[in-house]
Structures are given as structure tokens and as C-alpha cells.
């Protein structure tokens, strides 16, 4: 005889099972709060980093125009030769 049939034949109602959720409300609230906090922190840090990079590149063309470098091509190889040639063609 099954358990359910035993309860029904004795006149008692079937036992109610209380299934406890794996995500109780306090843990669910803590998880969602932590997830929201981490998301806000990530977005703020990405925007701050983007603003810092954009600010460092602002007006770069004006600064690069006055930039003086010294190029030494000691071996005249495949990389140095076209680079030196292109530098000598500049006015």
C-alpha cells in the first residue's frame, strides 16, 4: 500500500509537503543587491576609464605636430629603410 493510499484509507488527508526553496527571500535579496552593486561599480569604473583615455587623447594632433624624435637606422634593413625614406620626404 502506498503512503498516500494509507492516509486516505484512514480518513486523514494526505501529508502536505513543504518544499523549501533553494533561494529564500533573504538570500535572493542579498544576491540581487550584490549583483546591482557590482554592476554599478563596473559601469562607473568603465566610464571613468573611458573619460580618462578620451581626455588624454584630446588635442593630440596639436601636440604630435611639435614632437621631435631622433631616428637611427644602423642596418638599413627592411623596416628601417622605408621608415627613413618616408621621414626624408616630409617637408
WOZIGI-V477194 format. One record per residue. N is the residue number from 1. OMEGA is omega in whole degrees, -180 to 180 (none if undefined). Layout:
n:omega
N:OMEGA
N:OMEGA
//
This chain:
n:omega
1:-179
2:-177
3:-179
4:180
5:-180
6:178
7:-178
8:-179
9:179
10:178
11:179
12:177
13:-179
14:-179
15:179
16:178
17:176
18:180
19:-180
20:-180
21:177
22:178
23:176
24:-173
25:-179
26:178
27:179
28:178
29:179
30:179
31:-179
32:178
33:178
34:180
35:178
36:179
37:179
38:179
39:179
40:178
41:180
42:180
43:179
44:-180
45:177
46:179
47:177
48:179
49:178
50:179
51:179
52:179
53:179
54:179
55:179
56:180
57:-178
58:178
59:-177
60:-179
61:179
62:-179
63:-178
64:180
65:-178
66:-177
67:-180
68:180
69:176
70:-179
71:178
72:178
73:-175
74:-175
75:-180
76:-176
77:-175
78:-179
79:-176
80:-176
81:178
82:178
83:178
84:180
85:-180
86:178
87:180
88:179
89:179
90:-180
91:none
//
